[in-house]
Amino acid sequence: MQQTWQQWNRRAHTLLWVLVIIGIIAALPLGVSRWQMEKTSKQVEYIFDYRDLVQIASYQAQPQTFLKEQLAKMKEAGITTMAVYESTLTDLSWADRLTLYNSAKVSELEGKPVPGDENYTYVLFAGSAEDAALRSMIESTFKEWNIAVSPWSFKGRTGLEIRTPLENATLKQLSLDPIAVQSIHDAGLKILPRLSDRTPFNEQAVDAQIASYKQLGVSRILFDGDAVKGFNDQEAKGSLHKFADILNKNGIGITVIENSKPQKGMNTLAYLVHYNVTRLYSLSDSDAATMKPAEIVDRLQLAATDRSIRMFYLNGAPMSSPDKSAITDPLQNLYDAMHGDKDGKGVVSQLDALGFPSGTAEAFHYESPSWHKPLKAVVALGAVAFITLLIGAFVPGVIIPVFLLGLVGSAGLYVLSKSVFEQGLALGAAISAPTLAIIWAIGRVRAHTVGDRRPIGDRKPMGDTTGPGADPGWFFPGISAGRRLSMAIALFASTAVISFAGIPYAFGLLNNITYSLVLEQFRGVSLLHLAPIGLAAVYVFLYTGDSVIGNLRKLLNMQITVLWIIVAAIIGAVGLYYLSRTGNQGQASSIELLFRNTLQNTFGVRPRTKEFLLAHPLFLFGLFLSLRYRAAWVLFIVGAIGQLSMVDTFAHIHTPLHISIIRVLLGLGLGAIIGLIIIAVWQAAEGVWRRWVPRFAKGKQSYKSGA
């Protein structure tokens, strides 16, 4: 009975690998569809925050003249669009459209006693043009809040009396400043409205507002605040659906900001506008002031090429500089970054040379044909098989029930949540591929070495391979250095190929525009960065001896020394740093940023540092050593970092596929070269050791005999 069950499991093992291969083949057309989609949007748009410009202008001797001059300079530098917020009375005051007073100040101006029971807001327009442009907008806004507004004037200038405190009035959101919008349009710049959800949704008003934006050439909306327009009134009015219909009618899309807290209702609205969405990177005002132009160029270039960013939002703020005894701003620094300072190599020309011309940012043209679904089902089946094979590597003889349970569990998960289903299987396959690759490498090394069945704990000092009690299980003589090198290279390449098997499952199961737009993110990144390392360590220490129980007993019976505690603390600190660097939230040091930029400029695509500088070289070195020294098997654990990192590279769905492919292959090639250099140094050092240590020992013995 047991033999029959084992035979069935062996056949099932072969069948599972067949399913894995079929899943890989099924994922390839999905990858081709994504590759084609990534070519549909190339134009990049450069935007400046108009509110920031108004604030900077307010510190100038002639604010309006300064504004006009800077709008012309921005267009010349390559900035194509101005982001305009919904205005407030405070914004209009900064722009010198009007002056604000409270009841006490008005009484002082009019020479009257302060009213005992009045705390109103008074607006005095700067002129008749401002009155004509702003009066109706202000009146209609406060009417929606049931706040009374009446005419008021002072010394021949017209204004408004708003029956609410000034502190409350300045919080009310108005429409875009029509005077600013017209001046921007007249300057030849496009407009990016920033709309909020701070006022009740009025379908007719919003419809008229969006139609007016369309007439001005607006093609996209950017939201301000923590929610998209219409979110708060969705339950009562269905406002999100109505707002989406208005946007679709006018052919206007929306924008998401990279690395910011997702705005409420964004996913729903993105779906309703058929994913007419572009991603935007925002350069903070502090970065605009402190970064060098070349650094800004590098950052924006990387965002466009590596993260599919098509809109760049530039901020700036006035700053007090005691050293210069003046109010400064970052505008010239930004102009230098845009069109170049002395060398003329600005971000506009550099991105244009890379195939990203300046223009109106467009959404990726995404299609989901009917044949995607059956192919995804086949990929999912292959992922279940992949995960089953991993479990079977640690718990032999259970792959049949595990596979059946996996099928049932996956079906249930699909019913509960399609997103969790896709991400769960993608994560499982991404963990399985590099782990099985390392296990395969260990198996091949054991097959080519002598005494590979000896427990790990039964070790003798290096070179002690003769005499009673010798342990050939950790030292493997008889394989020449040349043979070991060729075998190590072959194993290095074969292991990488097995790890590559997890890549199609990443882009096949996560083949959805929501991941490309980062409306959804691949969860479980930390687990992906830990599980293969941990599983590789478990296999090395527990599954390469006589028995798992025997190896575990030896490990538990080992004496713990202070050195072990220090080593464990160091490993823990390194592990925490390693985890802190995973995902999108990791922070790099200034030295590492410089190193990254050097790699980017040298190769065009930056390979991952931990792959080509750490994991791949040490893995190749470990393969070479492991064919002679069993202790070198621990380097396979380090090698797991590189194997999992290659799969993880393709889990960054917002990175174009061709960039990920180049990055992985470049990391492998550079890592192999560095690994070969390490092997050469080791061989030279080993030769010196073997030549001179015996002579030193012989001379020392002769000296003692003579004495």
C-alpha positions as CSV (number, residue, x, y, z in Angstrom):
1,M,0.0,0.0,0.0
2,Q,2.8,2.4,0.9
3,Q,4.7,1.6,-2.2
4,T,1.6,2.2,-4.3
5,W,1.0,5.6,-2.6
6,Q,4.7,6.5,-3.3
7,Q,4.3,5.6,-6.9
8,W,1.2,7.8,-7.2
9,N,3.0,10.7,-5.6
10,R,6.0,10.3,-8.0
11,R,3.6,10.4,-10.9
12,A,1.8,13.4,-9.4
13,H,5.1,15.1,-8.9
14,T,5.8,14.9,-12.6
15,L,2.3,15.9,-13.5
16,L,2.6,19.0,-11.3
17,W,5.7,20.1,-13.0
18,V,3.9,19.7,-16.3
19,L,1.1,21.9,-15.0
20,V,3.7,24.5,-13.9
21,I,5.1,24.6,-17.4
22,I,1.7,24.9,-19.0
23,G,0.9,27.8,-16.6
24,I,4.1,29.5,-17.7
25,I,3.1,29.1,-21.4
26,A,-0.4,30.4,-20.7
27,A,1.0,33.5,-18.9
28,L,3.1,34.6,-21.9
29,P,0.3,36.0,-24.0
30,L,-0.9,38.0,-21.0
31,G,2.6,39.4,-20.7
32,V,2.5,40.3,-24.4
33,S,-0.8,42.2,-23.9
34,R,0.8,44.2,-21.0
35,W,3.9,44.9,-23.1
36,Q,1.7,46.3,-25.9
37,M,-0.3,48.4,-23.4
38,E,2.9,50.0,-22.0
39,K,3.7,51.4,-25.4
40,T,0.5,53.3,-25.7
41,S,1.4,56.3,-23.5
42,K,4.7,58.1,-24.0
43,Q,4.0,61.8,-23.7
44,V,5.0,63.5,-20.3
45,E,3.5,66.6,-18.9
46,Y,5.2,69.2,-16.7
47,I,3.0,71.0,-14.2
48,F,3.6,73.8,-11.7
49,D,1.5,74.7,-8.7
50,Y,-0.1,78.1,-9.4
51,R,-1.0,78.7,-5.8
52,D,2.8,78.4,-5.0
53,L,3.5,80.9,-7.7
54,V,1.0,83.3,-6.3
55,Q,2.5,83.0,-2.8
56,I,6.0,83.6,-4.2
57,A,4.7,86.6,-6.2
58,S,3.1,88.1,-3.0
59,Y,6.7,88.7,-1.7
60,Q,7.7,90.7,-4.8
61,A,7.6,94.5,-5.2
62,Q,5.3,94.1,-8.2
63,P,3.3,90.9,-7.8
64,Q,1.2,91.0,-11.0
65,T,4.2,91.9,-13.2
66,F,6.2,89.1,-11.6
67,L,3.4,86.6,-12.2
68,K,3.2,87.5,-15.9
69,E,7.0,87.3,-16.3
70,Q,7.2,83.9,-14.5
71,L,4.4,82.4,-16.6
72,A,6.4,83.3,-19.7
73,K,9.6,81.9,-18.2
74,M,7.9,78.6,-17.3
75,K,6.6,78.1,-20.8
76,E,10.0,78.8,-22.2
77,A,11.6,76.3,-19.7
78,G,9.2,73.5,-20.8
79,I,6.5,73.7,-18.2
80,T,3.2,73.1,-20.1
81,T,0.5,73.2,-17.4
82,M,-0.5,75.1,-14.3
83,A,-2.4,73.4,-11.5
84,V,-5.1,75.6,-10.2
85,Y,-6.9,74.9,-6.9
86,E,-10.5,75.7,-6.1
87,S,-10.0,79.2,-4.6
88,T,-10.9,80.6,-1.2
89,L,-11.3,84.1,-0.1
90,T,-7.8,83.9,1.3
91,D,-6.4,82.8,-2.1
92,L,-8.2,85.7,-3.8
93,S,-6.8,88.1,-1.2
94,W,-3.2,86.8,-1.9
95,A,-3.8,87.4,-5.6
96,D,-5.0,91.0,-4.9
97,R,-8.4,90.3,-6.3
98,L,-10.1,91.6,-3.1
99,T,-9.5,92.7,0.5
100,L,-11.0,91.1,3.5
101,Y,-12.3,92.7,6.7
102,N,-14.2,91.8,9.8
103,S,-16.9,93.9,11.5
104,A,-14.4,95.5,13.8
105,K,-12.1,96.6,11.0
106,V,-14.9,97.9,8.9
107,S,-16.2,100.0,11.8
108,E,-12.7,101.4,12.2
109,L,-12.5,102.3,8.5
110,E,-15.9,103.9,8.5
111,G,-15.3,105.8,11.8
112,K,-18.2,104.2,13.5
113,P,-18.5,102.4,16.8
114,V,-17.9,98.6,16.8
115,P,-21.3,96.8,16.7
116,G,-22.0,95.0,19.9
117,D,-23.6,91.9,18.3
118,E,-22.1,91.6,14.9
119,N,-19.1,89.5,13.6
120,Y,-19.5,89.5,9.8
121,T,-17.1,89.2,6.9
122,Y,-16.7,92.1,4.4
123,V,-15.3,91.7,0.9
124,L,-14.0,94.8,-1.0
125,F,-13.2,94.1,-4.7
126,A,-10.1,95.6,-6.2
127,G,-12.0,96.9,-9.2
128,S,-14.9,96.5,-11.5
129,A,-13.3,93.7,-13.4
130,E,-12.8,91.7,-10.2
131,D,-16.4,92.4,-9.2
132,A,-17.7,91.2,-12.5
133,A,-15.7,88.0,-12.4
134,L,-16.0,87.0,-8.7
135,R,-19.3,88.4,-7.3
136,S,-21.7,85.7,-8.6
137,M,-19.2,82.9,-7.7
138,I,-19.0,84.1,-4.1
139,E,-22.7,84.7,-3.8
140,S,-23.7,81.3,-5.1
141,T,-21.1,79.5,-2.9
142,F,-22.4,81.0,0.3
143,K,-26.0,80.5,-0.7
144,E,-25.3,76.8,-0.9
145,W,-24.2,77.0,2.8
146,N,-27.3,79.0,3.7
147,I,-25.2,82.1,4.6
148,A,-26.8,85.5,3.7
149,V,-24.8,87.7,1.3
150,S,-25.7,91.4,0.6
151,P,-24.1,94.2,-1.4
152,W,-21.7,96.6,0.4
153,S,-19.4,99.4,-0.7
154,F,-16.8,101.7,0.7
155,K,-15.5,104.9,-0.9
156,G,-16.8,104.1,-4.3
157,R,-15.5,100.5,-4.4
158,T,-18.1,97.7,-4.5
159,G,-18.1,94.7,-2.2
160,L,-20.1,92.2,-0.3
161,E,-21.3,91.7,3.3
162,I,-21.2,88.0,4.2
163,R,-23.0,87.2,7.4
164,T,-20.6,84.8,9.0
165,P,-17.3,85.3,10.8
166,L,-14.2,85.9,8.7
167,E,-12.6,82.7,10.1
168,N,-15.5,80.7,8.8
169,A,-15.8,82.5,5.5
170,T,-12.2,81.8,4.5
171,L,-12.7,78.1,4.9
172,K,-15.5,77.9,2.3
173,Q,-14.3,76.5,-1.0
174,L,-15.1,78.5,-4.1
175,S,-14.6,77.6,-7.8
176,L,-11.4,78.2,-9.6
177,D,-10.3,81.8,-9.9
178,P,-11.7,82.8,-13.3
179,I,-9.2,85.7,-13.7
180,A,-6.2,83.4,-13.0
181,V,-7.6,80.7,-15.3
182,Q,-8.0,83.3,-18.1
183,S,-4.5,84.7,-17.6
184,I,-2.9,81.2,-17.7
185,H,-4.8,80.4,-20.8
186,D,-3.8,83.6,-22.4
187,A,-0.1,82.8,-21.6
188,G,-0.4,79.6,-23.7
189,L,-0.4,77.2,-20.8
190,K,-2.8,74.4,-20.1
191,I,-4.8,74.1,-16.9
192,L,-5.0,71.2,-14.5
193,P,-8.0,71.9,-12.1
194,R,-7.6,70.6,-8.5
195,L,-11.1,69.8,-7.3
196,S,-12.1,68.9,-3.8
197,D,-15.2,67.3,-2.2
198,R,-15.6,69.9,0.6
199,T,-18.9,71.3,-0.7
200,P,-22.2,69.5,-1.3
201,F,-22.4,67.9,-4.7
202,N,-24.6,69.9,-7.1
203,E,-24.9,68.0,-10.4
204,Q,-26.0,71.0,-12.5
205,A,-23.2,73.2,-11.2
206,V,-20.6,70.5,-11.6
207,D,-21.8,69.8,-15.2
208,A,-21.5,73.4,-16.2
209,Q,-18.1,73.7,-14.4
210,I,-16.6,70.6,-16.2
211,A,-18.1,71.8,-19.6
212,S,-16.3,75.2,-19.1
213,Y,-13.0,73.4,-18.4
214,K,-13.5,71.4,-21.6
215,Q,-13.7,74.6,-23.5
216,L,-10.4,75.7,-22.0
217,G,-8.7,72.5,-23.2
218,V,-8.7,70.7,-19.9
219,S,-8.1,67.0,-20.4
220,R,-7.5,65.8,-16.8
221,I,-8.6,66.5,-13.2
222,L,-6.4,66.3,-10.1
223,F,-8.1,66.0,-6.7
224,D,-7.3,68.0,-3.6
225,G,-7.9,66.6,-0.2
226,D,-8.6,63.1,1.1
227,A,-11.5,62.3,-1.3
228,V,-12.5,62.5,-4.9
229,K,-15.3,64.8,-6.0
230,G,-18.7,63.3,-5.2
231,F,-17.5,60.7,-2.6
232,N,-19.2,62.1,0.5
233,D,-22.6,62.3,-1.2
234,Q,-22.4,59.0,-3.0
235,E,-24.9,57.2,-0.7
236,A,-27.5,59.9,-0.7
237,K,-27.2,61.2,-4.3
238,G,-25.1,58.6,-6.3
239,S,-22.7,61.5,-6.9
240,L,-19.7,59.4,-7.9
241,H,-21.6,57.8,-10.7
242,K,-23.0,61.2,-11.8
243,F,-19.6,62.8,-11.7
244,A,-18.1,60.0,-13.7
245,D,-20.8,60.4,-16.3
246,I,-20.0,64.1,-16.6
247,L,-16.3,63.4,-17.0
248,N,-16.9,60.7,-19.6
249,K,-19.3,63.0,-21.5
250,N,-16.5,65.6,-21.8
251,G,-13.7,63.2,-22.4
252,I,-11.8,64.3,-19.2
253,G,-9.8,61.8,-17.2
254,I,-8.4,61.8,-13.6
255,T,-5.0,61.7,-12.0
256,V,-3.5,59.7,-9.1
257,I,-0.5,60.9,-7.0
258,E,2.3,58.5,-6.5
259,N,3.3,57.5,-2.9
260,S,0.4,59.4,-1.3
261,K,-2.4,58.1,0.8
262,P,-5.1,56.9,-1.6
263,Q,-8.0,59.3,-1.9
264,K,-11.4,58.0,-0.9
265,G,-13.5,56.9,-3.8
266,M,-10.5,56.8,-6.3
267,N,-10.8,53.2,-7.2
268,T,-14.5,53.4,-7.8
269,L,-14.2,56.6,-9.9
270,A,-11.3,55.1,-11.9
271,Y,-13.4,52.1,-12.8
272,L,-16.4,54.3,-13.8
273,V,-14.2,56.5,-16.1
274,H,-12.9,53.3,-17.7
275,Y,-9.4,53.8,-16.2
276,N,-8.8,57.1,-18.0
277,V,-6.1,57.6,-15.3
278,T,-2.6,58.8,-15.4
279,R,0.0,58.7,-12.6
280,L,1.6,61.8,-11.2
281,Y,4.9,62.4,-9.3
282,S,5.0,65.4,-7.0
283,L,8.4,67.1,-6.4
284,S,8.1,68.8,-3.0
285,D,9.0,72.4,-2.4
286,S,11.8,71.5,-0.1
287,D,13.3,69.1,-2.8
288,A,12.9,71.8,-5.4
289,A,14.9,74.2,-3.3
290,T,17.6,71.9,-2.0
291,M,18.3,69.4,-4.8
292,K,20.7,70.2,-7.5
293,P,19.3,70.5,-11.1
294,A,21.1,67.3,-12.1
295,E,19.6,65.4,-9.2
296,I,16.1,66.6,-10.1
297,V,16.7,65.5,-13.7
298,D,17.8,62.0,-12.5
299,R,14.7,61.6,-10.3
300,L,12.2,62.6,-12.9
301,Q,13.9,60.5,-15.6
302,L,13.8,57.4,-13.3
303,A,10.1,58.1,-12.6
304,A,9.2,58.2,-16.3
305,T,11.3,55.2,-17.4
306,D,11.0,52.9,-14.4
307,R,7.6,53.7,-12.9
308,S,5.5,54.8,-15.8
309,I,4.9,58.3,-14.5
310,R,3.6,60.6,-17.1
311,M,2.9,63.8,-15.1
312,F,5.4,65.8,-13.1
313,Y,4.1,68.2,-10.5
314,L,6.6,70.8,-9.4
315,N,6.1,72.7,-6.2
316,G,7.9,75.8,-4.9
317,A,7.6,78.1,-1.8
318,P,9.0,81.4,-0.7
319,M,11.7,81.1,1.9
320,S,13.4,83.5,4.3
321,S,17.2,83.5,3.9
322,P,19.1,85.3,6.6
323,D,22.3,84.7,4.8
324,K,21.1,86.5,1.7
325,S,19.0,88.9,3.7
326,A,16.1,88.3,1.3
327,I,13.1,86.1,0.5
328,T,14.2,83.4,-1.9
329,D,12.4,80.9,-4.1
330,P,13.4,77.7,-6.1
331,L,12.1,78.9,-9.5
332,Q,15.5,79.3,-11.1
333,N,16.7,76.0,-9.8
334,L,13.6,74.4,-11.4
335,Y,14.2,76.2,-14.7
336,D,17.8,74.9,-14.8
337,A,16.5,71.4,-14.2
338,M,13.9,71.7,-16.9
339,H,16.0,73.1,-19.8
340,G,19.5,72.7,-18.4
341,D,21.8,75.2,-16.9
342,K,25.3,75.4,-18.5
343,D,25.3,72.1,-20.4
344,G,21.7,72.5,-21.6
345,K,20.9,68.8,-20.6
346,G,17.6,69.4,-18.9
347,V,14.9,66.8,-18.1
348,V,12.8,67.9,-21.1
349,S,15.5,67.1,-23.7
350,Q,16.8,64.0,-21.9
351,L,13.3,62.4,-21.7
352,D,12.6,63.4,-25.3
353,A,15.8,61.6,-26.3
354,L,14.6,58.5,-24.5
355,G,11.3,58.5,-26.3
356,F,9.2,60.5,-23.8
357,P,8.3,63.8,-25.6
358,S,6.7,66.7,-23.8
359,G,3.0,67.0,-24.3
360,T,-0.4,66.2,-22.9
361,A,-0.2,63.1,-20.7
362,E,-2.5,60.3,-21.8
363,A,-3.8,57.2,-20.1
364,F,-2.6,53.8,-21.1
365,H,-5.0,52.1,-23.6
366,Y,-6.1,49.1,-21.7
367,E,-8.1,46.2,-23.1
368,S,-9.3,43.0,-21.4
369,P,-10.3,40.6,-24.2
370,S,-12.4,37.5,-23.4
371,W,-9.5,35.1,-23.9
372,H,-7.7,36.6,-20.8
373,K,-10.0,34.8,-18.4
374,P,-9.4,31.2,-19.5
375,L,-5.6,31.9,-19.7
376,K,-5.6,33.3,-16.2
377,A,-7.5,30.2,-15.0
378,V,-4.7,28.0,-16.4
379,V,-2.1,30.2,-14.8
380,A,-3.9,29.9,-11.5
381,L,-3.9,26.1,-11.8
382,G,-0.1,26.2,-12.5
383,A,0.4,28.4,-9.4
384,V,-1.5,25.9,-7.2
385,A,0.8,23.1,-8.6
386,F,3.9,25.3,-7.9
387,I,2.9,25.8,-4.3
388,T,2.1,22.1,-3.9
389,L,5.6,21.2,-5.2
390,L,7.1,23.5,-2.6
391,I,5.1,21.9,0.3
392,G,6.1,18.5,-1.1
393,A,9.8,19.4,-0.9
394,F,9.4,19.7,2.9
395,V,6.7,17.2,3.6
396,P,7.1,14.3,1.1
397,G,4.2,12.0,0.2
398,V,1.4,14.6,0.6
399,I,1.3,16.4,-2.7
400,I,-1.9,14.7,-3.9
401,P,-4.1,15.8,-1.0
402,V,-2.3,19.2,-0.8
403,F,-3.0,19.9,-4.5
404,L,-6.7,18.9,-4.1
405,L,-7.1,21.1,-1.1
406,G,-5.3,23.9,-2.9
407,L,-7.8,23.7,-5.8
408,V,-10.8,23.8,-3.4
409,G,-9.3,26.6,-1.3
410,S,-8.5,28.7,-4.4
411,A,-12.0,28.3,-5.8
412,G,-13.4,29.5,-2.5
413,L,-11.0,32.4,-2.4
414,Y,-12.0,33.4,-5.9
415,V,-15.6,33.6,-4.8
416,L,-14.8,35.7,-1.7
417,S,-12.3,38.1,-3.3
418,K,-10.8,38.0,-6.8
419,S,-8.1,40.4,-5.8
420,V,-7.0,38.3,-2.8
421,F,-7.2,35.2,-5.0
422,E,-4.8,36.7,-7.6
423,Q,-2.4,38.1,-5.1
424,G,-2.4,35.0,-2.9
425,L,-1.5,32.7,-5.8
426,A,1.0,35.1,-7.2
427,L,2.7,35.4,-3.8
428,G,2.7,31.6,-3.4
429,A,4.3,31.1,-6.8
430,A,6.8,33.9,-6.3
431,I,7.9,32.2,-3.0
432,S,7.9,28.7,-4.5
433,A,10.1,29.3,-7.6
434,P,13.3,30.7,-5.9
435,T,12.9,28.3,-2.9
436,L,12.6,25.2,-5.2
437,A,15.5,26.6,-7.2
438,I,17.8,26.7,-4.2
439,I,16.6,23.2,-3.1
440,W,17.4,21.9,-6.6
441,A,20.9,23.4,-6.4
442,I,21.5,21.8,-3.1
443,G,20.4,18.5,-4.5
444,R,22.7,18.7,-7.5
445,V,25.7,19.6,-5.2
446,R,24.9,16.6,-3.0
447,A,24.7,14.3,-6.1
448,H,28.2,15.4,-7.2
449,T,30.0,15.2,-3.8
450,V,31.2,12.4,-1.6
451,G,29.7,11.7,1.8
452,D,26.7,13.9,1.3
453,R,24.6,11.8,3.6
454,R,26.6,12.7,6.7
455,P,24.8,14.9,9.3
456,I,25.7,18.6,9.3
457,G,26.7,18.5,13.0
458,D,29.4,15.8,12.5
459,R,32.2,18.1,11.3
460,K,36.0,18.0,11.7
461,P,38.5,20.8,11.2
462,M,39.2,21.8,7.6
463,G,41.6,19.4,5.9
464,D,41.2,16.7,8.5
465,T,40.0,14.0,6.0
466,T,42.3,11.1,6.9
467,G,42.6,8.7,9.8
468,P,40.0,7.1,12.0
469,G,36.9,9.2,12.4
470,A,37.6,11.3,9.3
471,D,34.5,13.0,7.9
472,P,34.4,13.2,4.2
473,G,30.8,14.5,4.6
474,W,32.0,18.1,4.9
475,F,35.2,18.0,2.8
476,F,34.9,16.6,-0.8
477,P,38.3,15.9,-2.4
478,G,38.8,14.7,-5.9
479,I,37.1,17.4,-8.1
480,S,39.5,19.7,-9.8
481,A,39.2,23.5,-9.6
482,G,38.4,23.7,-13.3
483,R,35.7,21.1,-13.1
484,R,34.2,22.8,-10.0
485,L,34.2,26.1,-11.8
486,S,32.3,24.8,-14.9
487,M,29.9,22.9,-12.7
488,A,29.3,26.0,-10.5
489,I,28.5,28.1,-13.6
490,A,26.1,25.5,-15.0
491,L,24.4,25.2,-11.6
492,F,24.2,29.0,-11.3
493,A,22.5,29.4,-14.7
494,S,20.2,26.4,-14.1
495,T,19.1,27.7,-10.7
496,A,18.3,31.1,-12.3
497,V,16.2,29.4,-14.9
498,I,14.1,27.7,-12.3
499,S,13.6,31.0,-10.4
500,F,12.6,32.6,-13.7
501,A,9.6,30.1,-13.7
502,G,8.0,32.3,-11.0
503,I,8.1,35.4,-13.1
504,P,5.3,34.6,-15.6
505,Y,3.1,33.9,-12.6
506,A,3.7,37.4,-11.2
507,F,2.8,39.2,-14.4
508,G,0.2,36.7,-15.5
509,L,-1.9,36.7,-12.3
510,L,-1.4,40.4,-11.7
511,N,-2.3,41.4,-15.3
512,N,-4.7,44.1,-14.4
513,I,-4.6,47.8,-15.1
514,T,-5.3,48.5,-11.4
515,Y,-1.8,47.2,-10.6
516,S,-0.1,49.2,-13.3
517,L,-1.8,52.4,-12.0
518,V,-1.0,51.3,-8.4
519,L,-4.7,51.6,-7.5
520,E,-4.1,48.1,-6.1
521,Q,-0.7,47.0,-4.8
522,F,0.8,43.5,-4.5
523,R,0.6,42.7,-0.8
524,G,2.9,40.3,1.0
525,V,6.2,41.9,-0.2
526,S,7.8,41.4,3.2
527,L,6.8,37.8,3.2
528,L,8.3,37.3,-0.3
529,H,11.5,38.8,0.9
530,L,11.7,36.5,4.0
531,A,10.1,33.2,3.2
532,P,12.6,31.9,0.6
533,I,15.5,32.8,2.8
534,G,14.0,31.1,5.8
535,L,12.9,28.1,3.9
536,A,16.4,27.8,2.3
537,A,18.0,28.0,5.8
538,V,15.6,25.3,7.1
539,Y,16.5,23.0,4.2
540,V,20.2,23.5,4.5
541,F,20.3,22.8,8.2
542,L,17.5,20.2,8.6
543,Y,17.1,18.4,5.2
544,T,20.7,17.7,4.2
545,G,21.7,15.1,6.8
546,D,20.5,11.7,7.9
547,S,17.1,12.9,9.1
548,V,15.2,16.0,9.9
549,I,14.7,14.9,13.5
550,G,18.4,14.0,13.9
551,N,19.6,17.3,12.5
552,L,17.1,19.2,14.7
553,R,18.3,17.3,17.8
554,K,21.9,18.2,17.1
555,L,21.1,21.9,16.6
556,L,19.1,22.0,19.8
557,N,21.9,20.3,21.7
558,M,24.6,22.7,20.5
559,Q,26.1,24.9,23.2
560,I,25.3,28.6,22.9
561,T,28.2,30.9,23.4
562,V,28.5,34.6,23.6
563,L,29.8,34.7,20.1
564,W,26.6,33.0,18.9
565,I,24.6,35.7,20.6
566,I,26.6,38.4,19.0
567,V,26.2,36.8,15.6
568,A,22.5,36.4,16.1
569,A,22.2,40.1,17.1
570,I,24.1,41.1,14.0
571,I,21.9,38.9,11.8
572,G,18.8,40.3,13.4
573,A,19.9,43.9,12.7
574,V,20.8,43.1,9.1
575,G,17.4,41.4,8.7
576,L,15.5,44.4,10.0
577,Y,17.5,46.7,7.7
578,Y,16.8,44.3,4.8
579,L,13.1,44.4,5.5
580,S,13.1,48.2,5.9
581,R,14.4,48.4,2.4
582,T,11.7,46.3,0.8
583,G,8.7,47.6,-1.0
584,N,8.1,51.3,-1.9
585,Q,8.7,52.7,1.5
586,G,12.4,51.9,1.8
587,Q,14.8,54.8,2.2
588,A,18.3,54.9,0.7
589,S,21.3,56.7,2.0
590,S,22.9,59.6,0.1
591,I,25.9,57.4,-0.7
592,E,23.6,54.6,-2.1
593,L,21.7,57.2,-4.1
594,L,24.9,58.4,-5.7
595,F,25.9,54.8,-6.4
596,R,22.4,54.1,-7.9
597,N,22.7,57.2,-10.2
598,T,26.1,56.1,-11.4
599,L,24.7,52.7,-12.3
600,Q,21.7,54.3,-14.0
601,N,23.9,56.6,-16.1
602,T,26.3,53.7,-16.9
603,F,23.9,51.0,-18.0
604,G,20.7,53.0,-18.7
605,V,18.8,50.6,-16.4
606,R,19.8,50.3,-12.8
607,P,20.3,46.7,-11.7
608,R,19.4,45.8,-8.1
609,T,22.4,46.3,-5.8
610,K,21.6,43.4,-3.5
611,E,21.5,41.1,-6.6
612,F,24.7,41.9,-8.5
613,L,26.8,43.1,-5.5
614,L,25.8,40.6,-2.8
615,A,23.5,37.7,-3.6
616,H,24.6,36.5,-7.1
617,P,28.3,36.7,-6.5
618,L,28.2,34.9,-3.2
619,F,25.9,32.3,-4.6
620,L,28.2,31.5,-7.5
621,F,31.1,31.5,-5.0
622,G,29.1,29.3,-2.7
623,L,28.4,26.8,-5.5
624,F,32.1,26.6,-6.3
625,L,33.1,26.1,-2.7
626,S,30.3,23.7,-1.9
627,L,31.7,21.2,-4.3
628,R,34.7,20.9,-2.0
629,Y,33.6,22.3,1.4
630,R,30.2,21.4,2.9
631,A,30.4,24.4,5.2
632,A,29.9,26.6,2.1
633,W,26.3,25.4,1.8
634,V,25.3,28.2,4.1
635,L,26.0,30.6,1.2
636,F,23.0,29.1,-0.5
637,I,20.9,31.0,2.0
638,V,22.5,34.2,0.8
639,G,21.9,33.1,-2.7
640,A,18.2,32.9,-2.0
641,I,18.1,36.7,-1.7
642,G,19.1,37.1,-5.4
643,Q,16.7,34.4,-6.6
644,L,13.7,35.9,-4.9
645,S,14.7,39.4,-5.8
646,M,14.6,38.5,-9.5
647,V,11.0,37.3,-9.1
648,D,10.1,40.3,-7.0
649,T,11.3,42.7,-9.7
650,F,8.4,41.6,-11.8
651,A,6.0,42.1,-9.0
652,H,6.5,45.8,-9.4
653,I,3.7,45.9,-12.0
654,H,4.1,49.7,-12.6
655,T,7.6,49.1,-14.0
656,P,7.6,48.3,-17.7
657,L,8.3,44.7,-18.5
658,H,11.3,45.4,-20.7
659,I,12.9,47.4,-18.0
660,S,12.4,44.5,-15.5
661,I,13.9,42.0,-18.0
662,I,17.0,44.1,-18.6
663,R,17.4,44.7,-14.9
664,V,17.3,41.0,-14.0
665,L,19.6,39.9,-16.8
666,L,22.0,42.8,-16.1
667,G,22.1,41.8,-12.4
668,L,22.8,38.2,-13.2
669,G,25.6,39.1,-15.6
670,L,27.3,41.6,-13.3
671,G,26.8,39.2,-10.4
672,A,28.4,36.4,-12.3
673,I,31.4,38.5,-13.2
674,I,31.9,39.6,-9.6
675,G,31.5,36.0,-8.4
676,L,34.2,34.9,-10.8
677,I,36.5,37.5,-9.5
678,I,35.9,36.3,-5.9
679,I,36.6,32.8,-7.0
680,A,39.9,33.8,-8.6
681,V,40.9,35.7,-5.5
682,W,40.0,32.7,-3.3
683,Q,42.0,30.3,-5.5
684,A,45.0,32.5,-5.3
685,A,44.7,32.8,-1.6
686,E,44.2,29.1,-1.2
687,G,47.3,28.4,-3.3
688,V,49.3,30.8,-1.1
689,W,48.0,29.1,2.0
690,R,48.8,25.6,0.9
691,R,52.3,26.6,-0.3
692,W,53.4,28.7,2.7
693,V,51.6,27.3,5.7
694,P,53.3,23.9,5.6
695,R,56.7,25.6,5.2
696,F,56.0,27.9,8.1
697,A,54.9,24.9,10.2
698,K,58.0,22.9,9.2
699,G,60.3,25.8,9.9
700,K,58.7,26.3,13.3
701,Q,59.2,22.6,14.2
702,S,62.9,22.7,13.1
703,Y,63.4,25.8,15.3
704,K,62.0,23.9,18.3
705,S,64.1,20.9,17.5
706,G,67.3,23.0,17.3
707,A,66.5,24.7,20.6
